[in-house]
């Protein structure tokens, strides 16, 4: 989520660039800027940097775990394939 102080600062900066002839509307325009910024930022469904970092770390751990599981699966498949080749020899003696 966006820091409320950053939003206030941005609205104030936008209001400061208003041409001299419209200075009387500055407060009203600043309020309008603030409202438009809040509405559009809320619609974007932004997340905080902290939340993003937590999710990125979780994703990294999940990818590592998946890679390890894939290696284990391949090793088990090789082991199973080796047993399948040995079974016909044992089965013919029965």
PAZAPA-4460 file (N, C-alpha, C; in steps of 0.05 Angstrom, whole numbers, plus 32768, in hexadecimal, padded with zeros to 4 digits):
% residues 94
    n_x    n_y    n_z   ca_x   ca_y   ca_z    c_x    c_y    c_z   seq   type   mol
   8011   7FE9   8000   8000   8000   8000   8012   8019   8000     1      X     A
   8008   802E   7FF4   8017   8047   7FF2   8017   8055   800D     2      X     A
   802E   8060   8014   8030   8070   802D   801F   8089   802A     3      X     A
   800D   808E   803D   7FFB   80A5   803C   800B   80BF   8039     4      X     A
   8022   80C1   8047   8032   80DA   8045   803C   80DE   8029     5      X     A
   8044   80C9   801B   804D   80CB   7FFF   8036   80D5   7FED     6      X     A
   801F   80CB   7FF3   8007   80D4   7FE3   8002   80F2   7FE8     7      X     A
   8004   80FB   8001   8001   8117   8007   8016   8128   7FF9     8      X     A
   802F   811F   7FFA   8045   812D   7FED   8041   8130   7FCF     9      X     A
   8038   811A   7FC3   8033   811A   7FA6   801C   812E   7F9F    10      X     A
   8007   812D   7FAE   7FF1   8140   7FA9   7FFA   815D   7FAC    11      X     A
   800B   8162   7FC1   8015   817D   7FC5   8027   8186   7FAE    12      X     A
   8038   8173   7FA4   8049   817A   7F8E   8039   8181   7F75    13      X     A
   8024   8171   7F70   8013   8176   7F59   8006   8192   7F5C    14      X     A
   7FFD   8198   7F74   7FF0   81B2   7F78   8004   81C9   7F74    15      X     A
   801D   81C5   7F7A   8031   81DA   7F78   8037   81E2   7F5A    16      X     A
   8031   81D0   7F48   8037   81D6   7F2C   8020   81E3   7F1E    17      X     A
   800C   81EA   7F2D   7FF5   81F8   7F21   7FFD   8214   7F18    18      X     A
   7FF5   821C   7F01   7FFC   8237   7EF7   7FF3   824D   7F0A    19      X     A
   8001   8263   7F0B   7FFB   8279   7F1E   7FDE   8283   7F1D    20      X     A
   7FD2   8283   7F06   7FB7   828D   7F04   7FA2   827B   7F12    21      X     A
   7FAA   8262   7F18   7F97   824F   7F25   7F9E   824A   7F42    22      X     A
   7FAF   825A   7F4E   7FB7   8256   7F69   7FA0   8256   7F7D    23      X     A
   7F8A   8264   7F77   7F73   8264   7F88   7F66   8249   7F8A    24      X     A
   7F69   8239   7F75   7F5E   821E   7F75   7F70   8209   7F80    25      X     A
   7F87   8211   7F8A   7F9C   81FE   7F92   7F92   81EA   7FA7    26      X     A
   7F85   81F2   7FBC   7F7B   81E0   7FD1   7F67   81CC   7FC5    27      X     A
   7F55   81D6   7FB5   7F41   81C5   7FAA   7F4E   81B0   7F97    28      X     A
   7F60   81BA   7F86   7F6E   81A8   7F74   7F7F   8193   7F83    29      X     A
   7F8C   819C   7F98   7F9C   8189   7FA8   7F8B   8173   7FB4    30      X     A
   7F73   817A   7FBE   7F60   8166   7FC8   7F57   8153   7FB2    31      X     A
   7F52   815F   7F9A   7F4A   814E   7F84   7F61   813B   7F7B    32      X     A
   7F79   8146   7F7A   7F91   8135   7F74   7F93   811E   7F88    33      X     A
   7F90   8124   7FA1   7F92   8110   7FB6   7F7D   80FA   7FB2    34      X     A
   7F64   8103   7FAD   7F4E   80EF   7FA9   7F53   80DE   7F91    35      X     A
   7F5B   80EA   7F7B   7F60   80DB   7F62   7F77   80C7   7F67    36      X     A
   7F8C   80D0   7F74   7FA3   80BF   7F79   7F9B   80A7   7F8A    37      X     A
   7F8C   80AC   7FA0   7F84   8096   7FB1   7F72   8082   7FA2    38      X     A
   7F5F   808C   7F93   7F4D   807B   7F85   7F5B   8069   7F71    39      X     A
   7F6E   8075   7F62   7F7C   8065   7F4E   7F90   8052   7F5A    40      X     A
   7F9E   805A   7F70   7FB1   8049   7F7D   7FA2   8031   7F8A    41      X     A
   7F8B   8036   7F96   7F7C   8021   7FA2   7F73   800D   7F8D    42      X     A
   7F6B   8017   7F76   7F62   8005   7F60   7F79   7FF3   7F56    43      X     A
   7F91   7FFD   7F58   7FA8   7FED   7F4E   7FAF   7FD6   7F61    44      X     A
   7FA4   7FD5   7F79   7FA9   7FC0   7F8C   7FC6   7FBC   7F91    45      X     A
   7FD4   7FD2   7F97   7FF0   7FD0   7F9D   7FF5   7FC3   7FB8    46      X     A
   800D   7FB7   7FBB   8015   7FAC   7FD4   802E   7FBA   7FDE    47      X     A
   8032   7FB8   7FF8   804A   7FC5   8004   8063   7FB6   7FFB    48      X     A
   8079   7FC4   7FFD   8093   7FB8   7FF6   8099   7FA1   8008    49      X     A
   8092   7FA4   8022   8096   7F8E   8035   8087   7F75   802D    50      X     A
   806E   7F79   8026   805D   7F62   801E   8069   7F55   8004    51      X     A
   8071   7F65   7FF2   807D   7F5B   7FD9   8096   7F4B   7FDF    52      X     A
   80A8   7F56   7FF1   80C0   7F48   7FF8   80BB   7F2D   8005    53      X     A
   80A7   7F2C   8017   809F   7F13   8024   8096   7EFE   800F    54      X     A
   8086   7F07   7FFC   807C   7EF5   7FE8   8092   7EEC   7FD5    55      X     A
   80A5   7EFE   7FCF   80BC   7EF6   7FBE   80CD   7EE2   7FCC    56      X     A
   80D2   7EE5   7FE5   80E2   7ED1   7FF5   80D3   7EB6   7FF6    57      X     A
   80B9   7EB7   7FFA   80AA   7E9E   7FFA   80AB   7E90   7FDF    58      X     A
   80A9   7E9F   7FCA   80AB   7E94   7FAF   80C6   7E87   7FAB    59      X     A
   80DB   7E95   7FB4   80F6   7E8A   7FB0   80F9   7E6F   7FBF    60      X     A
   80EF   7E6E   7FD8   80F1   7E55   7FE7   80E0   7E3F   7FD9    61      X     A
   80C9   7E46   7FCF   80B8   7E33   7FC1   80C6   7E28   7FA8    62      X     A
   80D3   7E39   7F99   80E1   7E31   7F81   80F8   7E1E   7F88    63      X     A
   8106   7E24   7F9D   811C   7E12   7FA6   8111   7DF7   7FAE    64      X     A
   80FB   7DF7   7FBD   80EF   7DDE   7FC6   80E5   7DCE   7FAE    65      X     A
   80D9   7DDB   7F9B   80CF   7DCE   7F83   80E6   7DC1   7F73    66      X     A
   80FC   7DD0   7F70   8114   7DC5   7F62   811E   7DAC   7F71    67      X     A
   8120   7DAD   7F8B   8129   7D95   7F9A   8116   7D7E   7F97    68      X     A
   80FC   7D83   7F98   80E8   7D6D   7F94   80EA   7D61   7F78    69      X     A
   80EF   7D72   7F64   80F2   7D68   7F49   810B   7D56   7F47    70      X     A
   8120   7D5D   7F54   8138   7D4C   7F54   8132   7D31   7F62    71      X     A
   8124   7D32   7F78   811E   7D1A   7F86   810C   7D08   7F75    72      X     A
   80F9   7D14   7F67   80E7   7D05   7F56   80F6   7CF7   7F3F    73      X     A
   8109   7D05   7F33   8119   7CF9   7F1E   8129   7CE2   7F28    74      X     A
   8135   7CE5   7F40   8144   7CD0   7F4C   8133   7CB7   7F52    75      X     A
   811B   7CBC   7F5C   8108   7CA6   7F61   80FF   7C98   7F48    76      X     A
   80FB   7CA8   7F33   80F3   7C9D   7F19   8109   7C8B   7F0E    77      X     A
   8122   7C94   7F11   8139   7C84   7F07   813B   7C6A   7F17    78      X     A
   8137   7C6C   7F32   8138   7C55   7F43   8122   7C41   7F3C    79      X     A
   810A   7C4B   7F37   80F3   7C3B   7F2F   80F8   7C2E   7F14    80      X     A
   8104   7C3D   7F01   810A   7C32   7EE6   811E   7C1B   7EE9    81      X     A
   8131   7C1E   7EFB   8145   7C09   7EFF   8138   7BF0   7F0A    82      X     A
   8125   7BF2   7F1C   8117   7BDB   7F27   8106   7BCE   7F12    83      X     A
   80FA   7BDD   7F00   80E9   7BD2   7EEB   80F9   7BC0   7ED9    84      X     A
   8112   7BC8   7ED3   8123   7BB8   7EC2   812C   7B9E   7ED0    85      X     A
   812F   7B9F   7EEA   8137   7B87   7EFA   8120   7B75   7EFF    86      X     A
   8108   7B7D   7F00   80F1   7B6C   7F06   80EC   7B56   7EF2    87      X     A
   80EE   7B5B   7ED7   80E9   7B45   7EC4   80FB   7B2D   7EC8    88      X     A
   8114   7B32   7ED0   8127   7B1D   7ED5   811E   7B0C   7EEC    89      X     A
   8115   7B18   7F02   810C   7B0A   7F19   80F2   7AFC   7F14    90      X     A
   80E1   7B08   7F05   80C6   7AFD   7EFF   80C8   7AE4   7EED    91      X     A
   80DC   7AE1   7EDC   80DE   7ACA   7ECA   80E5   7AB1   7ED9    92      X     A
   80F1   7AB2   7EF0   80F8   7A9B   7F00   80E0   7A8F   7F0F    93      X     A
   80CA   7A9E   7F11   80B3   7A95   7F21   80A1   7A82   7F12    94      X     A
***
